[in-house]
């Protein structure tokens, strides 16, 4: 079951949960056979995260539990650290990852217990049964939930977590459905960046496909590249911005990494500009490499 993006719900009948920055996973915990960890698209994560599968063998089944695979860095989940593990399919890589970047399974829903499906039960009842299992142990966690969604929103924002999910207390579990009974609300940050270039797009290259953003270094007037921003500038906004950027074009990259260090596909047309225009963008977080994750264009600053 998947959440729909939306505003913070008001009124009663909702529970708030942390939206963990990880990989969605359903754990199949049989009575005797090996534990299986399956991702949203059916990928088997069991060998990729052997420490999690091993921890769940200590849990008494049969159970089917919905949750998230998370790698923590300090008190926060690290999506970058998780990405370093999730695409490595060899068992040896899974064992190495378990030693250097151990993951845990964050459980938030109970779908099946014993010989009984719980899909038709209301969320509040499924959550009550999940918490009643008392499954807390290394590698496995049942995080708290709040009766007040606004409290959950405030707590997750204060602790720099990705976002919050609001769930209707009376909603059944609908496998594969993206439902308005689950609403996710993101905590976005804003940043002032300097435009160092742009990628033309549209007929006749009359519009902006993306801007290349940077932050100034202390000396030299050059920019450290922090990412390309493409969301939020479609239509008239993109065409108007292209007209402005053309007046600042230069032949040399203002970025400290030059043109080759921007991570763009070979053959991409890039137009560099003097680093004089400032802009505001929203973003989710800074990656370990210092890049803006999921940046969204807000506009030029005066």
N, C-alpha and C positions, 0 to 999 in steps of 0.2 A: 504494500500500500504506500502511495506516494503523496507528499504534501503539495499544496498549491500556494504559490506566493500571494501575499495579500497584506492588508493592514492589520494592525493589532485588534483582535476581537474584543468586544466589550460585553458586559453582562455576565450572568452566571452560566454554568453548564460547560465550562471550558477548564482544561488543565494545561499548565505550561511545562515544557521540557526543554532541556538544552539540545540544540542542534549541533551534534559533534562533527568536527571537520575530519571525516574519515571515509571509509569505504563501506557502503551498505552491505550487510551480510546476514544470512539466516543460518543459524546453527541447528543441525539435526543431531540430537543426542539420543541415541538408542539405548536400550537396556544393556546390550552386550557388545554390539558391533562397533567399529571405529566411528568417531565423530566426523561429520562432514560439515564444511563451511562453504556455503554457496553464495556467490555474488549476485547482483541484480540480473545480469545477463547469463546466468548459469555457470559462470566460471567457478572451478573448484579451487578454493583458497587453502585447503587443508594442508598441503605440503608447503605452501608458501609461508604459512604462519604456524609452524609446528608447535610453538610454545602455547598458542591459544588452544589448538586442538588438544594438546596434552592436558591443559588446565581443565578443559571441559569433560575429559574422561573421568574426572573426579566427581562430576555432577551426576546425581542419580536420575536416569531416564525411565521411560522415554519422554522426551520433551522436544518441542520445536520452538526456538526462541528467535525473535527478530531483534536486530541491533546494528552496531557499527564497529568495524575494526579501526582502532585508533592507536597511533604512536604518540606518546607524550614527550614533550621537551619542557622540563620543569613542570609547571602546573597547567600548561596549555597543550592542546593537540597540535601536532605539526603535520600539515598536509604534505610538505616537501619530504619529510622523513618517511612518511607512508609510501609516497610515490617511488622512493628509492627501493622499496621492497615488493610492491604489489605486482610489478611486471616481470619479476624474476621467477621463472617457473621451475627451475631445477631444484631438486631437494637439497643439494649442497648449499645453494644460495639461500634457501629458506632457513637452514640451520645457522648460516653465518649471520643473516639478518636478525635472527632471534637473539644472538649474542650481542650484536652492536646496537640494534634499534628495536628492542622488544615491544611487541604490540599487546593490546588487551582488547577484550570483547566487552563493549558497553551495551548491555541489554535494556531494551525499553518496551518490549511487548512479548506476551506469551501466546502462541498460536495453537499449541496442542500439548496436552498433558495426559500421560497414561494412554488409554484407548479412546480419548475424547477430544474432538475438535472444539476449539474455543472461538472460532472465527465469528460466530453469530452472537457471542456474548458482547455486552457493551464494553467500551474501552476501560471504564472505571473498574469493572469486575476483573478484566484481564490483568490490569495493573495491580490490583489487590492480590491476585493469585501469584503473580510474578514476585512481588515483594515478600509474600508469605513463604517462598521457597528458601529464603535466607541463603543466597548463593554467593555472597561476597567472599572472594579469595583472590590471591595473585593471578592476574591474567583474566579476571572476570569481574565485572562491576555492574550493579544496578544503581544508576545515579538517581538523585532526588527529583521529584516533580512538585509543582506548586499548584495549589487550588486557585491562586490568583495569577492570571497570565501577566498582568502588569508587574507583579513582583518578580516573576521569572524573567521578564524583559529587562528590568532594572538590574537584577543580579548578573545576568549574562553579559550585559553591557559593562558593568563595573569590573568584571573579571576578564574582559577582552576576548570573549568567546564569539564564535562566528555569528550565530543568530539563535532565535528561539522558535520552537514549534508549539502551536496551540492546538489541542485536540479536544473535540467534543466528547464529553464524558459518556454519552449514550450511543456513540457510533460503533457499529460492527467493524470488523477488519475485512477490507475488500482487496484481495490479492491482485496486484497488477494495476489497480485503479489509481488515478491521480484525483484525489477527492478534496472537496472543500470542507470536509469534516476535519482535515488536518491542514493548518495554515502555517507557513513558515515566514518569519519576519527577520530580515537581515539587519545587522548592525554595520552600516557603512561608515568609513572614515573619509575625510576630505584632505586634499593636499594641493598646495600651490606648486606648479611645475613651470618650467620654461620650455617653449617649443623650439626644437632644434632641427626639425625637418617634417616632411609630410609625404604621404603616398597618394598620388592622384588616382581618381576613379571616375566612373560614369562616362557618358558620351563626350568625346573630345577632352577627356581629363578635366572636366569643368567642375568637379566636385572633389572633396577630400574623403579618401577611403580610410585613412588613419593619420594621426599625428604622432610624431616621435618625441617623447617627453624626456626631460632631464632635469637635474638639479645642479646649480653652479658649484664648481670647486672654488676653494678660497682664493686661489691666485690663477691668473692667466685667462680668466673669462670664459673658460671652456665648461662643458657640461658632462656630468656622469649620466649615462643612459639609464633610465628606470623603466622603460617599456613603451609599447605602442598602444594608443588609445583609439579604438574604432567605434565602440558603442556610443550611441547618443548624438550622432551628428549626421543623420540621414536628411535627405530633402533639402529645403532652402538653407538650413543651417550649414550643411556641408558646402554648398555652392558659395554662400557668402564668405565662409572662412577661406575657401580657396582663393577668392579674389584678394583677400587681405594678405595671405601668405605669399602670393606671387611678388608683392612689393618688397619682400625681405629676402628673396632668394639669393644664395651665394653658391659658389662652386665647390667650396671646401667644407667638410663636416665639422661642426662645432663640438662634437662629442670626443671625449678623451679616447674612446675605443675606435675612433674612425668609423668607416662605413661597414667594414667586414665584421666588426664586433657587435653589430646590432641584432644578430640572430635571424635575419630575414632570408627567405628563400632566394637562391641564386637567380639572378635576372630581374629581381624586383626593382621597379623604377622608384628611385628615392630623390626627392628634391630637398636640399638643405636650405636652411634660412638662418639669418643672423639671430643670435640668441637674445632677442629683445622683447618678445611677446610672452606674457605670463598667462597661465590658464589655471582653472580649478577643475580637479577631477575627483570623483568618488572612487574608492577602492576598498577591497575587503581586507587585505593585509599586505605586508611586504614579505616576499619570499626570502629564503636564506641567501639567494643571489642578489638581493636588493632590488628586485623588480616588483612593480605594482601588480597585484593579483586581481583579476576581474575589474579593470578600471573602466569608468564610465565618464564621458565628457560632460562637464557642466557649463563651460563657456569661458571666453576670454575675460581676464580681469583688467580693470581700468588702470 
